[in-house]
C-alpha cells in the first residue's frame, strides 16, 4: 500500500464547522470532509479492496465511498492533517490480517492444583459434620 498514491485519490472539502472558534465559526470554513472512492481507486489491489470493503462496511456509503470529517481545530490546515492521518491509520489497520489463535493445552500442574483444592474443600466440609456415634 502506497500512502502517497492513495492520498492523491482523496478529495477534500471545506465546510463551516460547528467546533471551537467562537464567532469565527460563522465566517470561516474550518471543518474538513475527506471522501475516498474505494471501488474507483487505482492504487489499491482488488484483494485489498475486498478486505477493506468487508472490514469498513459500517463506515462506507452505499456507493462504497468512505467519508471522514474533522472539526476539532480552528485551523483548516490542521483539520486536514488530522483527517488525513486518521484516514491512513484506518486503512492500514483494516489491511492488517490478525494471526490465527492456536488453542493451548491446560498444563498438568494446573489440573493437579485444581483437584487438590477440591479435595481440601471436600475434607473441610466432611470435618464439619457431626461424628457417627
Residue, then its C-alpha position, 0 to 999 in steps of 0.5 A: x500500500x502506497x500512502x502517497x498514491x492513495x492520498x492523491x485519490x482523496x478529495x477534500x472539502x471545506x465546510x463551516x464547522x460547528x467546533x471551537x472558534x467562537x464567532x469565527x465559526x460563522x465566517x470561516x470554513x474550518x471543518x474538513x470532509x475527506x471522501x475516498x472512492x474505494x471501488x474507483x481507486x487505482x492504487x489499491x489491489x482488488x484483494x485489498x479492496x475486498x478486505x477493506x470493503x468487508x472490514x469498513x462496511x459500517x463506515x462506507x456509503x452505499x456507493x462504497x465511498x468512505x467519508x471522514x470529517x474533522x472539526x476539532x481545530x480552528x485551523x483548516x490546515x490542521x483539520x486536514x492533517x488530522x483527517x488525513x492521518x486518521x484516514x491512513x491509520x484506518x486503512x492500514x489497520x483494516x489491511x492488517x490480517x490478525x494471526x490465527x489463535x492456536x488453542x493451548x493445552x491446560x498444563x498438568x500442574x494446573x489440573x493437579x492444583x485444581x483437584x487438590x483444592x477440591x479435595x481440601x474443600x471436600x475434607x473441610x466440609x466432611x470435618x464439619x459434620x457431626x461424628x457417627x456415634 
